[in-house]
């Protein structure tokens, strides 16, 4: 398992993009200034901070809503085999809220909460189809 990123759920994607790229000087992964997703990395290491348009995640997890009422971030863990890992953790008592299911053409995800209600996303990266 690898910590891939801490993801911030935002409503002002463009403003947050400018903050992390221009103010903090983090390197954007793709240059998607309009969202709905972008990962920013420091100049060393592989983990980073990502921005996620809140309304996109609200479509996946209905309880989020369009405006922040508590959920402002996701802990994202990348695994090699999402189905096997989900089976393993549910056998140990985890309850999945969503998935495993495709999120984009590049990843499959599952979501759960920790005991405090913080959101955790498990993701499996897929090979790009071309």
C-alpha positions in Angstrom: 0.0 0.0 0.0 1.2 3.5 -0.8 -0.2 6.9 0.4 -1.0 8.5 -2.8 -2.4 11.9 -1.7 -4.5 13.9 0.7 -7.4 15.2 -1.4 -9.2 18.4 -0.5 -12.9 18.8 -1.6 -13.3 22.3 -2.9 -16.1 24.5 -4.4 -13.8 27.2 -5.8 -11.6 24.9 -7.9 -9.9 27.7 -9.9 -9.0 29.8 -6.8 -7.6 26.7 -5.0 -5.7 25.7 -8.1 -4.0 29.1 -8.3 -3.2 29.0 -4.5 -1.5 25.6 -4.6 0.3 26.2 -8.0 1.1 29.9 -7.9 1.2 30.8 -4.2 2.6 27.6 -2.7 4.7 26.7 -5.8 3.5 23.1 -6.0 3.8 21.4 -9.3 0.5 20.5 -11.0 0.2 17.1 -12.5 -1.8 17.9 -15.7 -2.6 21.6 -15.8 -6.3 21.0 -15.4 -7.0 24.6 -14.1 -10.8 24.1 -14.5 -10.9 20.8 -12.6 -12.6 18.6 -11.6 -9.4 17.1 -10.3 -5.7 18.0 -10.1 -2.8 16.6 -8.0 0.0 18.9 -6.8 3.4 17.6 -5.9 6.3 19.1 -4.1 9.6 18.9 -5.9 10.6 15.8 -4.0 8.6 12.6 -3.1 5.7 11.0 -4.8 2.7 11.9 -2.4 0.9 15.1 -2.9 -2.1 17.2 -2.3 -5.0 16.9 -4.7 -8.0 19.1 -5.3 -11.4 17.5 -6.1 -14.4 19.4 -7.2 -16.9 18.8 -4.4 -19.9 18.5 -6.7 -18.2 15.6 -8.6 -17.7 13.7 -5.3 -21.3 14.6 -4.2 -22.5 12.6 -7.3 -20.5 9.6 -6.0 -21.3 9.9 -2.3 -24.7 11.6 -2.0 -24.2 12.6 1.6 -21.5 15.2 0.7 -23.8 17.8 -0.8 -22.8 20.8 -2.8 -21.4 22.8 0.1 -19.1 21.7 3.0 -20.9 20.6 6.1 -18.1 18.5 7.5 -16.4 16.4 4.8 -13.6 18.5 3.5 -10.9 15.9 2.6 -10.3 12.3 1.6 -7.4 10.1 2.6 -6.4 8.3 -0.6 -4.7 4.9 -0.5 -3.6 3.2 -3.7 -3.7 -0.6 -3.8 -2.7 -3.0 -6.5 -5.9 -5.2 -6.4 -8.9 -3.2 -5.3 -11.3 -6.2 -5.2 -9.0 -8.4 -3.2 -8.2 -5.6 -0.7 -11.9 -4.7 -0.3 -12.7 -8.4 0.4 -9.8 -8.5 2.9 -10.9 -5.4 4.9 -14.6 -6.2 4.9 -13.7 -9.6 6.4 -12.0 -7.6 9.2 -15.1 -5.4 9.8 -14.8 -2.5 7.3 -18.1 -1.3 5.8 -17.8 0.1 2.2 -20.0 3.1 1.3 -19.4 2.8 -2.4 -17.6 0.5 -4.8 -15.4 -1.1 -5.9 -16.5 0.8 -9.1 -15.0 2.8 -11.9 -14.5 6.5 -11.1 -12.8 7.5 -14.4 -11.3 5.6 -17.3 -8.0 5.6 -15.3 -9.1 4.3 -11.9 -11.4 2.2 -9.9 -12.3 3.2 -6.4 -14.1 2.2 -3.2 -15.0 4.5 -0.3 -15.4 3.9 3.4 -15.2 5.9 6.7 -12.9 5.7 9.7 -14.4 5.5 13.2 -14.5 9.4 13.3 -16.4 9.6 10.0 -13.4 10.7 7.9 -13.6 9.6 4.3 -11.1 7.1 2.9 -10.8 6.3 -0.8 -9.1 3.1 -1.9 -8.0 3.4 -5.5 -6.6 1.0 -8.2 -4.9 2.7 -11.1 -5.7 1.3 -14.5 -3.6 1.3 -17.6 -4.6 4.0 -20.0 -6.6 2.7 -22.8 -5.4 3.9 -26.2 
